[in-house]
Amino acid sequence: MSGRNLNNEGSVYQRKDGRWVAAAYLPIVGAGTKRVHVYAKTLAEANTKLRELLDRAEKNIPVAPASLTIKA
């Protein structure tokens, strides 16, 4: 069995500077998805944040797109 995650499970990895990153695809306002990254000091904290991201994706709570302006 490989150590890889399945699709839509997100990922947790450690950066060279020691911080942990949790990343997952979340729906964005309008249509489509966006890969969202959150940072943590410990692996346990990163796993907790990943679970929160995946819960948001499961509930279809959209995130604002990066290019969202006041005018839009």
mmCIF file as Biopython writes it, N, C-alpha, C and O atoms, coordinates in Angstrom:
data_model
#
loop_
_atom_site.group_PDB
_atom_site.id
_atom_site.type_symbol
_atom_site.label_atom_id
_atom_site.label_alt_id
_atom_site.label_comp_id
_atom_site.label_asym_id
_atom_site.label_entity_id
_atom_site.label_seq_id
_atom_site.pdbx_PDB_ins_code
_atom_site.Cartn_x
_atom_site.Cartn_y
_atom_site.Cartn_z
_atom_site.occupancy
_atom_site.B_iso_or_equiv
_atom_site.auth_seq_id
_atom_site.auth_asym_id
_atom_site.pdbx_PDB_model_num
ATOM 1   N N  . MET A ? 1  ? 0.852   -1.173 0.000   1.0 0.0 1  A 1 
ATOM 2   C CA . MET A ? 1  ? 0.000   0.000  0.000   1.0 0.0 1  A 1 
ATOM 3   C C  . MET A ? 1  ? 0.899   1.238  0.000   1.0 0.0 1  A 1 
ATOM 4   O O  . MET A ? 1  ? 1.855   1.319  0.771   1.0 0.0 1  A 1 
ATOM 5   N N  . SER A ? 2  ? 0.583   2.198  -0.871  1.0 0.0 2  A 1 
ATOM 6   C CA . SER A ? 2  ? 1.407   3.399  -0.963  1.0 0.0 2  A 1 
ATOM 7   C C  . SER A ? 2  ? 0.986   4.415  0.092   1.0 0.0 2  A 1 
ATOM 8   O O  . SER A ? 2  ? -0.101  4.317  0.662   1.0 0.0 2  A 1 
ATOM 9   N N  . GLY A ? 3  ? 1.852   5.388  0.346   1.0 0.0 3  A 1 
ATOM 10  C CA . GLY A ? 3  ? 1.577   6.418  1.333   1.0 0.0 3  A 1 
ATOM 11  C C  . GLY A ? 3  ? 0.883   7.624  0.742   1.0 0.0 3  A 1 
ATOM 12  O O  . GLY A ? 3  ? 0.810   8.671  1.385   1.0 0.0 3  A 1 
ATOM 13  N N  . ARG A ? 4  ? 0.369   7.497  -0.476  1.0 0.0 4  A 1 
ATOM 14  C CA . ARG A ? 4  ? -0.260  8.632  -1.149  1.0 0.0 4  A 1 
ATOM 15  C C  . ARG A ? 4  ? -1.723  8.763  -0.758  1.0 0.0 4  A 1 
ATOM 16  O O  . ARG A ? 4  ? -2.395  7.776  -0.456  1.0 0.0 4  A 1 
ATOM 17  N N  . ASN A ? 5  ? -2.202  10.002 -0.772  1.0 0.0 5  A 1 
ATOM 18  C CA . ASN A ? 5  ? -3.620  10.264 -0.515  1.0 0.0 5  A 1 
ATOM 19  C C  . ASN A ? 5  ? -4.420  10.048 -1.788  1.0 0.0 5  A 1 
ATOM 20  O O  . ASN A ? 5  ? -3.891  10.181 -2.892  1.0 0.0 5  A 1 
ATOM 21  N N  . LEU A ? 6  ? -5.672  9.722  -1.638  1.0 0.0 6  A 1 
ATOM 22  C CA . LEU A ? 6  ? -6.572  9.607  -2.770  1.0 0.0 6  A 1 
ATOM 23  C C  . LEU A ? 6  ? -7.026  10.994 -3.193  1.0 0.0 6  A 1 
ATOM 24  O O  . LEU A ? 6  ? -6.760  11.979 -2.504  1.0 0.0 6  A 1 
ATOM 25  N N  . ASN A ? 7  ? -7.714  11.071 -4.333  1.0 0.0 7  A 1 
ATOM 26  C CA . ASN A ? 7  ? -8.233  12.359 -4.797  1.0 0.0 7  A 1 
ATOM 27  C C  . ASN A ? 7  ? -9.168  12.962 -3.762  1.0 0.0 7  A 1 
ATOM 28  O O  . ASN A ? 7  ? -9.928  12.252 -3.104  1.0 0.0 7  A 1 
ATOM 29  N N  . ASN A ? 8  ? -9.103  14.270 -3.627  1.0 0.0 8  A 1 
ATOM 30  C CA . ASN A ? 8  ? -9.954  15.055 -2.721  1.0 0.0 8  A 1 
ATOM 31  C C  . ASN A ? 8  ? -9.698  14.775 -1.247  1.0 0.0 8  A 1 
ATOM 32  O O  . ASN A ? 8  ? -10.559 15.063 -0.416  1.0 0.0 8  A 1 
ATOM 33  N N  . GLU A ? 9  ? -8.548  14.224 -0.899  1.0 0.0 9  A 1 
ATOM 34  C CA . GLU A ? 9  ? -8.192  14.021 0.512   1.0 0.0 9  A 1 
ATOM 35  C C  . GLU A ? 9  ? -7.279  15.111 1.031   1.0 0.0 9  A 1 
ATOM 36  O O  . GLU A ? 9  ? -7.037  15.186 2.236   1.0 0.0 9  A 1 
ATOM 37  N N  . GLY A ? 10 ? -6.764  15.964 0.149   1.0 0.0 10 A 1 
ATOM 38  C CA . GLY A ? 10 ? -5.847  17.000 0.570   1.0 0.0 10 A 1 
ATOM 39  C C  . GLY A ? 10 ? -4.468  16.442 0.842   1.0 0.0 10 A 1 
ATOM 40  O O  . GLY A ? 10 ? -4.220  15.251 0.656   1.0 0.0 10 A 1 
ATOM 41  N N  . SER A ? 11 ? -3.564  17.316 1.287   1.0 0.0 11 A 1 
ATOM 42  C CA . SER A ? 11 ? -2.216  16.866 1.582   1.0 0.0 11 A 1 
ATOM 43  C C  . SER A ? 11 ? -1.618  17.689 2.709   1.0 0.0 11 A 1 
ATOM 44  O O  . SER A ? 11 ? -1.989  18.842 2.930   1.0 0.0 11 A 1 
ATOM 45  N N  . VAL A ? 12 ? -0.682  17.066 3.417   1.0 0.0 12 A 1 
ATOM 46  C CA . VAL A ? 12 ? 0.063   17.715 4.495   1.0 0.0 12 A 1 
ATOM 47  C C  . VAL A ? 12 ? 1.536   17.411 4.256   1.0 0.0 12 A 1 
ATOM 48  O O  . VAL A ? 12 ? 1.919   16.256 4.071   1.0 0.0 12 A 1 
ATOM 49  N N  . TYR A ? 13 ? 2.355   18.451 4.262   1.0 0.0 13 A 1 
ATOM 50  C CA . TYR A ? 13 ? 3.783   18.251 4.079   1.0 0.0 13 A 1 
ATOM 51  C C  . TYR A ? 13 ? 4.553   19.312 4.845   1.0 0.0 13 A 1 
ATOM 52  O O  . TYR A ? 13 ? 3.996   20.331 5.255   1.0 0.0 13 A 1 
ATOM 53  N N  . GLN A ? 14 ? 5.850   19.055 5.032   1.0 0.0 14 A 1 
ATOM 54  C CA . GLN A ? 14 ? 6.702   19.986 5.774   1.0 0.0 14 A 1 
ATOM 55  C C  . GLN A ? 14 ? 7.602   20.733 4.809   1.0 0.0 14 A 1 
ATOM 56  O O  . GLN A ? 14 ? 8.224   20.138 3.929   1.0 0.0 14 A 1 
ATOM 57  N N  . ARG A ? 15 ? 7.664   22.054 4.986   1.0 0.0 15 A 1 
ATOM 58  C CA . ARG A ? 15 ? 8.537   22.893 4.170   1.0 0.0 15 A 1 
ATOM 59  C C  . ARG A ? 15 ? 9.967   22.822 4.681   1.0 0.0 15 A 1 
ATOM 60  O O  . ARG A ? 15 ? 10.221  22.316 5.774   1.0 0.0 15 A 1 
ATOM 61  N N  . LYS A ? 16 ? 10.886  23.326 3.893   1.0 0.0 16 A 1 
ATOM 62  C CA . LYS A ? 16 ? 12.293  23.330 4.299   1.0 0.0 16 A 1 
ATOM 63  C C  . LYS A ? 16 ? 12.545  24.198 5.522   1.0 0.0 16 A 1 
ATOM 64  O O  . LYS A ? 16 ? 13.487  23.953 6.276   1.0 0.0 16 A 1 
ATOM 65  N N  . ASP A ? 17 ? 11.701  25.220 5.725   1.0 0.0 17 A 1 
ATOM 66  C CA . ASP A ? 17 ? 11.878  26.098 6.882   1.0 0.0 17 A 1 
ATOM 67  C C  . ASP A ? 17 ? 11.260  25.521 8.157   1.0 0.0 17 A 1 
ATOM 68  O O  . ASP A ? 17 ? 11.303  26.168 9.203   1.0 0.0 17 A 1 
ATOM 69  N N  . GLY A ? 18 ? 10.682  24.306 8.089   1.0 0.0 18 A 1 
ATOM 70  C CA . GLY A ? 18 ? 10.155  23.644 9.269   1.0 0.0 18 A 1 
ATOM 71  C C  . GLY A ? 18 ? 8.665   23.775 9.470   1.0 0.0 18 A 1 
ATOM 72  O O  . GLY A ? 18 ? 8.082   23.036 10.263  1.0 0.0 18 A 1 
ATOM 73  N N  . ARG A ? 19 ? 8.025   24.713 8.758   1.0 0.0 19 A 1 
ATOM 74  C CA . ARG A ? 19 ? 6.581   24.860 8.898   1.0 0.0 19 A 1 
ATOM 75  C C  . ARG A ? 19 ? 5.858   23.728 8.173   1.0 0.0 19 A 1 
ATOM 76  O O  . ARG A ? 19 ? 6.366   23.173 7.198   1.0 0.0 19 A 1 
ATOM 77  N N  . TRP A ? 20 ? 4.674   23.398 8.662   1.0 0.0 20 A 1 
ATOM 78  C CA . TRP A ? 20 ? 3.834   22.381 8.043   1.0 0.0 20 A 1 
ATOM 79  C C  . TRP A ? 20 ? 2.775   23.066 7.196   1.0 0.0 20 A 1 
ATOM 80  O O  . TRP A ? 20 ? 2.267   24.126 7.562   1.0 0.0 20 A 1 
ATOM 81  N N  . VAL A ? 21 ? 2.442   22.457 6.061   1.0 0.0 21 A 1 
ATOM 82  C CA . VAL A ? 21 ? 1.459   23.006 5.139   1.0 0.0 21 A 1 
ATOM 83  C C  . VAL A ? 21 ? 0.350   21.981 4.944   1.0 0.0 21 A 1 
ATOM 84  O O  . VAL A ? 21 ? 0.617   20.803 4.704   1.0 0.0 21 A 1 
ATOM 85  N N  . ALA A ? 22 ? -0.888  22.433 5.048   1.0 0.0 22 A 1 
ATOM 86  C CA . ALA A ? 22 ? -2.047  21.616 4.702   1.0 0.0 22 A 1 
ATOM 87  C C  . ALA A ? 22 ? -2.683  22.262 3.479   1.0 0.0 22 A 1 
ATOM 88  O O  . ALA A ? 22 ? -2.901  23.473 3.458   1.0 0.0 22 A 1 
ATOM 89  N N  . ALA A ? 23 ? -2.982  21.462 2.462   1.0 0.0 23 A 1 
ATOM 90  C CA . ALA A ? 23 ? -3.536  22.001 1.227   1.0 0.0 23 A 1 
ATOM 91  C C  . ALA A ? 23 ? -4.685  21.132 0.752   1.0 0.0 23 A 1 
ATOM 92  O O  . ALA A ? 23 ? -4.644  19.906 0.857   1.0 0.0 23 A 1 
ATOM 93  N N  . ALA A ? 24 ? -5.717  21.792 0.224   1.0 0.0 24 A 1 
ATOM 94  C CA . ALA A ? 24 ? -6.873  21.075 -0.306  1.0 0.0 24 A 1 
ATOM 95  C C  . ALA A ? 24 ? -7.553  21.960 -1.345  1.0 0.0 24 A 1 
ATOM 96  O O  . ALA A ? 24 ? -7.386  23.180 -1.346  1.0 0.0 24 A 1 
ATOM 97  N N  . TYR A ? 25 ? -8.313  21.331 -2.219  1.0 0.0 25 A 1 
ATOM 98  C CA . TYR A ? 25 ? -9.084  22.062 -3.214  1.0 0.0 25 A 1 
ATOM 99  C C  . TYR A ? 25 ? -10.445 22.410 -2.623  1.0 0.0 25 A 1 
ATOM 100 O O  . TYR A ? 25 ? -11.154 21.546 -2.108  1.0 0.0 25 A 1 
ATOM 101 N N  . LEU A ? 26 ? -10.803 23.714 -2.709  1.0 0.0 26 A 1 
ATOM 102 C CA . LEU A ? 26 ? -12.078 24.208 -2.199  1.0 0.0 26 A 1 
ATOM 103 C C  . LEU A ? 26 ? -12.838 24.878 -3.334  1.0 0.0 26 A 1 
ATOM 104 O O  . LEU A ? 26 ? -12.220 25.421 -4.250  1.0 0.0 26 A 1 
ATOM 105 N N  . PRO A ? 27 ? -14.183 24.849 -3.292  1.0 0.0 27 A 1 
ATOM 106 C CA . PRO A ? 27 ? -14.951 25.571 -4.314  1.0 0.0 27 A 1 
ATOM 107 C C  . PRO A ? 27 ? -14.753 27.076 -4.148  1.0 0.0 27 A 1 
ATOM 108 O O  . PRO A ? 27 ? -14.591 27.571 -3.032  1.0 0.0 27 A 1 
ATOM 109 N N  . ILE A ? 28 ? -14.769 27.802 -5.278  1.0 0.0 28 A 1 
ATOM 110 C CA . ILE A ? 28 ? -14.651 29.252 -5.219  1.0 0.0 28 A 1 
ATOM 111 C C  . ILE A ? 28 ? -15.978 29.876 -5.627  1.0 0.0 28 A 1 
ATOM 112 O O  . ILE A ? 28 ? -16.824 29.221 -6.237  1.0 0.0 28 A 1 
ATOM 113 N N  . VAL A ? 29 ? -16.150 31.143 -5.286  1.0 0.0 29 A 1 
ATOM 114 C CA . VAL A ? 29 ? -17.369 31.866 -5.644  1.0 0.0 29 A 1 
ATOM 115 C C  . VAL A ? 29 ? -17.471 31.876 -7.169  1.0 0.0 29 A 1 
ATOM 116 O O  . VAL A ? 29 ? -16.488 32.158 -7.854  1.0 0.0 29 A 1 
ATOM 117 N N  . GLY A ? 30 ? -18.619 31.578 -7.684  1.0 0.0 30 A 1 
ATOM 118 C CA . GLY A ? 30 ? -18.810 31.498 -9.129  1.0 0.0 30 A 1 
ATOM 119 C C  . GLY A ? 30 ? -18.813 30.047 -9.553  1.0 0.0 30 A 1 
ATOM 120 O O  . GLY A ? 30 ? -19.838 29.369 -9.491  1.0 0.0 30 A 1 
ATOM 121 N N  . ALA A ? 31 ? -17.656 29.578 -9.983  1.0 0.0 31 A 1 
ATOM 122 C CA . ALA A ? 31 ? -17.545 28.177 -10.408 1.0 0.0 31 A 1 
ATOM 123 C C  . ALA A ? 31 ? -16.086 27.739 -10.313 1.0 0.0 31 A 1 
ATOM 124 O O  . ALA A ? 31 ? -15.174 28.566 -10.342 1.0 0.0 31 A 1 
ATOM 125 N N  . GLY A ? 32 ? -15.884 26.456 -10.201 1.0 0.0 32 A 1 
ATOM 126 C CA . GLY A ? 32 ? -14.534 25.921 -10.181 1.0 0.0 32 A 1 
ATOM 127 C C  . GLY A ? 32 ? -14.023 25.666 -8.780  1.0 0.0 32 A 1 
ATOM 128 O O  . GLY A ? 32 ? -14.758 25.756 -7.796  1.0 0.0 32 A 1 
ATOM 129 N N  . THR A ? 33 ? -12.742 25.347 -8.718  1.0 0.0 33 A 1 
ATOM 130 C CA . THR A ? 33 ? -12.088 25.073 -7.448  1.0 0.0 33 A 1 
ATOM 131 C C  . THR A ? 33 ? -10.761 25.804 -7.386  1.0 0.0 33 A 1 
ATOM 132 O O  . THR A ? 33 ? -10.234 26.258 -8.402  1.0 0.0 33 A 1 
ATOM 133 N N  . LYS A ? 34 ? -10.231 25.910 -6.182  1.0 0.0 34 A 1 
ATOM 134 C CA . LYS A ? 34 ? -8.957  26.587 -5.956  1.0 0.0 34 A 1 
ATOM 135 C C  . LYS A ? 34 ? -8.209  25.819 -4.882  1.0 0.0 34 A 1 
ATOM 136 O O  . LYS A ? 34 ? -8.806  25.386 -3.897  1.0 0.0 34 A 1 
ATOM 137 N N  . ARG A ? 35 ? -6.903  25.645 -5.064  1.0 0.0 35 A 1 
ATOM 138 C CA . ARG A ? 35 ? -6.092  24.972 -4.053  1.0 0.0 35 A 1 
ATOM 139 C C  . ARG A ? 35 ? -5.751  25.973 -2.963  1.0 0.0 35 A 1 
ATOM 140 O O  . ARG A ? 35 ? -5.120  26.997 -3.227  1.0 0.0 35 A 1 
ATOM 141 N N  . VAL A ? 36 ? -6.164  25.679 -1.750  1.0 0.0 36 A 1 
ATOM 142 C CA . VAL A ? 36 ? -5.965  26.575 -0.614  1.0 0.0 36 A 1 
ATOM 143 C C  . VAL A ? 36 ? -4.919  25.961 0.308   1.0 0.0 36 A 1 
ATOM 144 O O  . VAL A ? 36 ? -4.987  24.776 0.635   1.0 0.0 36 A 1 
ATOM 145 N N  . HIS A ? 37 ? -3.947  26.779 0.726   1.0 0.0 37 A 1 
ATOM 146 C CA . HIS A ? 37 ? -2.879  26.340 1.623   1.0 0.0 37 A 1 
ATOM 147 C C  . HIS A ? 37 ? -3.024  27.039 2.963   1.0 0.0 37 A 1 
ATOM 148 O O  . HIS A ? 37 ? -3.292  28.239 3.015   1.0 0.0 37 A 1 
ATOM 149 N N  . VAL A ? 38 ? -2.847  26.295 4.044   1.0 0.0 38 A 1 
ATOM 150 C CA . VAL A ? 38 ? -2.791  26.875 5.386   1.0 0.0 38 A 1 
ATOM 151 C C  . VAL A ? 38 ? -1.530  26.357 6.056   1.0 0.0 38 A 1 
ATOM 152 O O  . VAL A ? 38 ? -1.080  25.246 5.775   1.0 0.0 38 A 1 
ATOM 153 N N  . TYR A ? 39 ? -0.965  27.157 6.936   1.0 0.0 39 A 1 
ATOM 154 C CA . TYR A ? 39 ? 0.317   26.833 7.555   1.0 0.0 39 A 1 
ATOM 155 C C  . TYR A ? 39 ? 0.159   26.593 9.047   1.0 0.0 39 A 1 
ATOM 156 O O  . TYR A ? 39 ? -0.720  27.165 9.693   1.0 0.0 39 A 1 
ATOM 157 N N  . ALA A ? 40 ? 1.027   25.735 9.590   1.0 0.0 40 A 1 
ATOM 158 C CA . ALA A ? 40 ? 0.977   25.403 11.006  1.0 0.0 40 A 1 
ATOM 159 C C  . ALA A ? 40 ? 2.388   25.128 11.508  1.0 0.0 40 A 1 
ATOM 160 O O  . ALA A ? 40 ? 3.302   24.874 10.724  1.0 0.0 40 A 1 
ATOM 161 N N  . LYS A ? 41 ? 2.552   25.181 12.837  1.0 0.0 41 A 1 
ATOM 162 C CA . LYS A ? 41 ? 3.857   24.917 13.445  1.0 0.0 41 A 1 
ATOM 163 C C  . LYS A ? 41 ? 4.096   23.427 13.676  1.0 0.0 41 A 1 
ATOM 164 O O  . LYS A ? 41 ? 5.240   22.973 13.677  1.0 0.0 41 A 1 
ATOM 165 N N  . THR A ? 42 ? 3.008   22.659 13.874  1.0 0.0 42 A 1 
ATOM 166 C CA . THR A ? 42 ? 3.160   21.230 14.168  1.0 0.0 42 A 1 
ATOM 167 C C  . THR A ? 42 ? 2.343   20.398 13.179  1.0 0.0 42 A 1 
ATOM 168 O O  . THR A ? 42 ? 1.417   20.898 12.541  1.0 0.0 42 A 1 
ATOM 169 N N  . LEU A ? 43 ? 2.702   19.133 13.069  1.0 0.0 43 A 1 
ATOM 170 C CA . LEU A ? 43 ? 1.976   18.210 12.202  1.0 0.0 43 A 1 
ATOM 171 C C  . LEU A ? 43 ? 0.529   18.055 12.669  1.0 0.0 43 A 1 
ATOM 172 O O  . LEU A ? 43 ? -0.386  18.040 11.846  1.0 0.0 43 A 1 
ATOM 173 N N  . ALA A ? 44 ? 0.316   17.941 13.973  1.0 0.0 44 A 1 
ATOM 174 C CA . ALA A ? 44 ? -1.034  17.772 14.509  1.0 0.0 44 A 1 
ATOM 175 C C  . ALA A ? 44 ? -1.911  18.977 14.170  1.0 0.0 44 A 1 
ATOM 176 O O  . ALA A ? 44 ? -3.074  18.819 13.799  1.0 0.0 44 A 1 
ATOM 177 N N  . GLU A ? 45 ? -1.356  20.167 14.298  1.0 0.0 45 A 1 
ATOM 178 C CA . GLU A ? 45 ? -2.101  21.384 13.980  1.0 0.0 45 A 1 
ATOM 179 C C  . GLU A ? 45 ? -2.422  21.442 12.483  1.0 0.0 45 A 1 
ATOM 180 O O  . GLU A ? 45 ? -3.510  21.872 12.102  1.0 0.0 45 A 1 
ATOM 181 N N  . ALA A ? 46 ? -1.486  21.014 11.637  1.0 0.0 46 A 1 
ATOM 182 C CA . ALA A ? 46 ? -1.712  20.991 10.196  1.0 0.0 46 A 1 
ATOM 183 C C  . ALA A ? 46 ? -2.813  19.997 9.835   1.0 0.0 46 A 1 
ATOM 184 O O  . ALA A ? 46 ? -3.641  20.282 8.970   1.0 0.0 46 A 1 
ATOM 185 N N  . ASN A ? 47 ? -2.832  18.840 10.487  1.0 0.0 47 A 1 
ATOM 186 C CA . ASN A ? 47 ? -3.884  17.862 10.233  1.0 0.0 47 A 1 
ATOM 187 C C  . ASN A ? 47 ? -5.254  18.390 10.640  1.0 0.0 47 A 1 
ATOM 188 O O  . ASN A ? 47 ? -6.247  18.138 9.957   1.0 0.0 47 A 1 
ATOM 189 N N  . THR A ? 48 ? -5.308  19.124 11.756  1.0 0.0 48 A 1 
ATOM 190 C CA . THR A ? 48 ? -6.559  19.728 12.202  1.0 0.0 48 A 1 
ATOM 191 C C  . THR A ? 48 ? -7.049  20.753 11.181  1.0 0.0 48 A 1 
ATOM 192 O O  . THR A ? 48 ? -8.233  20.788 10.846  1.0 0.0 48 A 1 
ATOM 193 N N  . LYS A ? 49 ? -6.143  21.576 10.696  1.0 0.0 49 A 1 
ATOM 194 C CA . LYS A ? 49 ? -6.511  22.587 9.710   1.0 0.0 49 A 1 
ATOM 195 C C  . LYS A ? 49 ? -6.932  21.945 8.393   1.0 0.0 49 A 1 
ATOM 196 O O  . LYS A ? 49 ? -7.835  22.448 7.724   1.0 0.0 49 A 1 
ATOM 197 N N  . LEU A ? 50 ? -6.290  20.842 8.012   1.0 0.0 50 A 1 
ATOM 198 C CA . LEU A ? 50 ? -6.693  20.134 6.802   1.0 0.0 50 A 1 
ATOM 199 C C  . LEU A ? 50 ? -8.111  19.604 6.949   1.0 0.0 50 A 1 
ATOM 200 O O  . LEU A ? 50 ? -8.912  19.701 6.019   1.0 0.0 50 A 1 
ATOM 201 N N  . ARG A ? 51 ? -8.426  19.042 8.117   1.0 0.0 51 A 1 
ATOM 202 C CA . ARG A ? 51 ? -9.768  18.533 8.356   1.0 0.0 51 A 1 
ATOM 203 C C  . ARG A ? 51 ? -10.799 19.653 8.235   1.0 0.0 51 A 1 
ATOM 204 O O  . ARG A ? 51 ? -11.884 19.436 7.697   1.0 0.0 51 A 1 
ATOM 205 N N  . GLU A ? 52 ? -10.469 20.858 8.734   1.0 0.0 52 A 1 
ATOM 206 C CA . GLU A ? 52 ? -11.369 22.004 8.625   1.0 0.0 52 A 1 
ATOM 207 C C  . GLU A ? 52 ? -11.579 22.395 7.165   1.0 0.0 52 A 1 
ATOM 208 O O  . GLU A ? 52 ? -12.698 22.703 6.754   1.0 0.0 52 A 1 
ATOM 209 N N  . LEU A ? 53 ? -10.488 22.382 6.377   1.0 0.0 53 A 1 
ATOM 210 C CA . LEU A ? 53 ? -10.609 22.698 4.954   1.0 0.0 53 A 1 
ATOM 211 C C  . LEU A ? 53 ? -11.506 21.692 4.246   1.0 0.0 53 A 1 
ATOM 212 O O  . LEU A ? 53 ? -12.367 22.068 3.451   1.0 0.0 53 A 1 
ATOM 213 N N  . LEU A ? 54 ? -11.299 20.413 4.540   1.0 0.0 54 A 1 
ATOM 214 C CA . LEU A ? 54 ? -12.090 19.373 3.885   1.0 0.0 54 A 1 
ATOM 215 C C  . LEU A ? 54 ? -13.557 19.432 4.312   1.0 0.0 54 A 1 
ATOM 216 O O  . LEU A ? 54 ? -14.446 19.117 3.521   1.0 0.0 54 A 1 
ATOM 217 N N  . ASP A ? 55 ? -13.812 19.836 5.559   1.0 0.0 55 A 1 
ATOM 218 C CA . ASP A ? 55 ? -15.192 20.014 6.011   1.0 0.0 55 A 1 
ATOM 219 C C  . ASP A ? 55 ? -15.871 21.145 5.237   1.0 0.0 55 A 1 
ATOM 220 O O  . ASP A ? 55 ? -17.040 21.039 4.865   1.0 0.0 55 A 1 
ATOM 221 N N  . ARG A ? 56 ? -15.124 22.232 4.999   1.0 0.0 56 A 1 
ATOM 222 C CA . ARG A ? 56 ? -15.662 23.348 4.213   1.0 0.0 56 A 1 
ATOM 223 C C  . ARG A ? 56 ? -15.975 22.899 2.796   1.0 0.0 56 A 1 
ATOM 224 O O  . ARG A ? 56 ? -17.012 23.263 2.241   1.0 0.0 56 A 1 
ATOM 225 N N  . ALA A ? 57 ? -15.080 22.109 2.205   1.0 0.0 57 A 1 
ATOM 226 C CA . ALA A ? 57 ? -15.300 21.622 0.844   1.0 0.0 57 A 1 
ATOM 227 C C  . ALA A ? 57 ? -16.510 20.702 0.792   1.0 0.0 57 A 1 
ATOM 228 O O  . ALA A ? 57 ? -17.291 20.750 -0.158  1.0 0.0 57 A 1 
ATOM 229 N N  . GLU A ? 58 ? -16.666 19.874 1.802   1.0 0.0 58 A 1 
ATOM 230 C CA . GLU A ? 58 ? -17.792 18.937 1.862   1.0 0.0 58 A 1 
ATOM 231 C C  . GLU A ? 58 ? -19.125 19.674 1.976   1.0 0.0 58 A 1 
ATOM 232 O O  . GLU A ? 58 ? -20.133 19.237 1.421   1.0 0.0 58 A 1 
ATOM 233 N N  . LYS A ? 59 ? -19.121 20.791 2.696   1.0 0.0 59 A 1 
ATOM 234 C CA . LYS A ? 59 ? -20.337 21.587 2.887   1.0 0.0 59 A 1 
ATOM 235 C C  . LYS A ? 59 ? -20.538 22.609 1.765   1.0 0.0 59 A 1 
ATOM 236 O O  . LYS A ? 59 ? -21.494 23.384 1.794   1.0 0.0 59 A 1 
ATOM 237 N N  . ASN A ? 60 ? -19.627 22.611 0.767   1.0 0.0 60 A 1 
ATOM 238 C CA . ASN A ? 60 ? -19.666 23.555 -0.359  1.0 0.0 60 A 1 
ATOM 239 C C  . ASN A ? 60 ? -19.655 25.002 0.082   1.0 0.0 60 A 1 
ATOM 240 O O  . ASN A ? 60 ? -20.367 25.828 -0.489  1.0 0.0 60 A 1 
ATOM 241 N N  . ILE A ? 61 ? -18.861 25.323 1.088   1.0 0.0 61 A 1 
ATOM 242 C CA . ILE A ? 61 ? -18.685 26.704 1.524   1.0 0.0 61 A 1 
ATOM 243 C C  . ILE A ? 61 ? -17.595 27.303 0.645   1.0 0.0 61 A 1 
ATOM 244 O O  . ILE A ? 61 ? -16.433 26.915 0.765   1.0 0.0 61 A 1 
ATOM 245 N N  . PRO A ? 62 ? -17.942 28.242 -0.238  1.0 0.0 62 A 1 
ATOM 246 C CA . PRO A ? 62 ? -16.942 28.755 -1.177  1.0 0.0 62 A 1 
ATOM 247 C C  . PRO A ? 62 ? -15.971 29.734 -0.526  1.0 0.0 62 A 1 
ATOM 248 O O  . PRO A ? 62 ? -16.281 30.374 0.479   1.0 0.0 62 A 1 
ATOM 249 N N  . VAL A ? 63 ? -14.794 29.831 -1.126  1.0 0.0 63 A 1 
ATOM 250 C CA . VAL A ? 63 ? -13.804 30.838 -0.738  1.0 0.0 63 A 1 
ATOM 251 C C  . VAL A ? 63 ? -13.829 31.929 -1.795  1.0 0.0 63 A 1 
ATOM 252 O O  . VAL A ? 63 ? -14.233 31.692 -2.933  1.0 0.0 63 A 1 
ATOM 253 N N  . ALA A ? 64 ? -13.398 33.119 -1.416  1.0 0.0 64 A 1 
ATOM 254 C CA . ALA A ? 64 ? -13.349 34.229 -2.370  1.0 0.0 64 A 1 
ATOM 255 C C  . ALA A ? 64 ? -12.191 33.998 -3.332  1.0 0.0 64 A 1 
ATOM 256 O O  . ALA A ? 64 ? -11.113 33.582 -2.906  1.0 0.0 64 A 1 
ATOM 257 N N  . PRO A ? 65 ? -12.391 34.257 -4.614  1.0 0.0 65 A 1 
ATOM 258 C CA . PRO A ? 65 ? -11.289 34.124 -5.563  1.0 0.0 65 A 1 
ATOM 259 C C  . PRO A ? 65 ? -10.221 35.172 -5.303  1.0 0.0 65 A 1 
ATOM 260 O O  . PRO A ? 65 ? -10.518 36.237 -4.762  1.0 0.0 65 A 1 
ATOM 261 N N  . ALA A ? 66 ? -8.991  34.887 -5.678  1.0 0.0 66 A 1 
ATOM 262 C CA . ALA A ? 66 ? -7.879  35.798 -5.440  1.0 0.0 66 A 1 
ATOM 263 C C  . ALA A ? 66 ? -8.042  37.116 -6.177  1.0 0.0 66 A 1 
ATOM 264 O O  . ALA A ? 66 ? -7.548  38.149 -5.724  1.0 0.0 66 A 1 
ATOM 265 N N  . SER A ? 67 ? -8.728  37.087 -7.306  1.0 0.0 67 A 1 
ATOM 266 C CA . SER A ? 67 ? -8.866  38.291 -8.117  1.0 0.0 67 A 1 
ATOM 267 C C  . SER A ? 67 ? -10.151 39.075 -7.825  1.0 0.0 67 A 1 
ATOM 268 O O  . SER A ? 67 ? -10.539 39.928 -8.623  1.0 0.0 67 A 1 
ATOM 269 N N  . LEU A ? 68 ? -10.806 38.807 -6.716  1.0 0.0 68 A 1 
ATOM 270 C CA . LEU A ? 68 ? -12.040 39.501 -6.365  1.0 0.0 68 A 1 
ATOM 271 C C  . LEU A ? 68 ? -11.733 40.953 -5.998  1.0 0.0 68 A 1 
ATOM 272 O O  . LEU A ? 68 ? -10.852 41.224 -5.182  1.0 0.0 68 A 1 
ATOM 273 N N  . THR A ? 69 ? -12.471 41.884 -6.610  1.0 0.0 69 A 1 
ATOM 274 C CA . THR A ? 69 ? -12.266 43.307 -6.338  1.0 0.0 69 A 1 
ATOM 275 C C  . THR A ? 69 ? -13.536 43.895 -5.726  1.0 0.0 69 A 1 
ATOM 276 O O  . THR A ? 69 ? -14.586 43.254 -5.707  1.0 0.0 69 A 1 
ATOM 277 N N  . ILE A ? 70 ? -13.423 45.105 -5.236  1.0 0.0 70 A 1 
ATOM 278 C CA . ILE A ? 70 ? -14.579 45.802 -4.660  1.0 0.0 70 A 1 
ATOM 279 C C  . ILE A ? 70 ? -15.650 45.987 -5.732  1.0 0.0 70 A 1 
ATOM 280 O O  . ILE A ? 70 ? -16.840 45.816 -5.468  1.0 0.0 70 A 1 
ATOM 281 N N  . LYS A ? 71 ? -15.222 46.334 -6.928  1.0 0.0 71 A 1 
ATOM 282 C CA . LYS A ? 71 ? -16.144 46.569 -8.024  1.0 0.0 71 A 1 
ATOM 283 C C  . LYS A ? 71 ? -16.927 45.297 -8.379  1.0 0.0 71 A 1 
ATOM 284 O O  . LYS A ? 71 ? -18.110 45.362 -8.712  1.0 0.0 71 A 1 
ATOM 285 N N  . ALA A ? 72 ? -16.271 44.168 -8.306  1.0 0.0 72 A 1 
ATOM 286 C CA . ALA A ? 72 ? -16.925 42.889 -8.660  1.0 0.0 72 A 1 
ATOM 287 C C  . ALA A ? 72 ? -17.936 42.533 -7.591  1.0 0.0 72 A 1 
ATOM 288 O O  . ALA A ? 72 ? -18.598 41.500 -7.688  1.0 0.0 72 A 1 
#
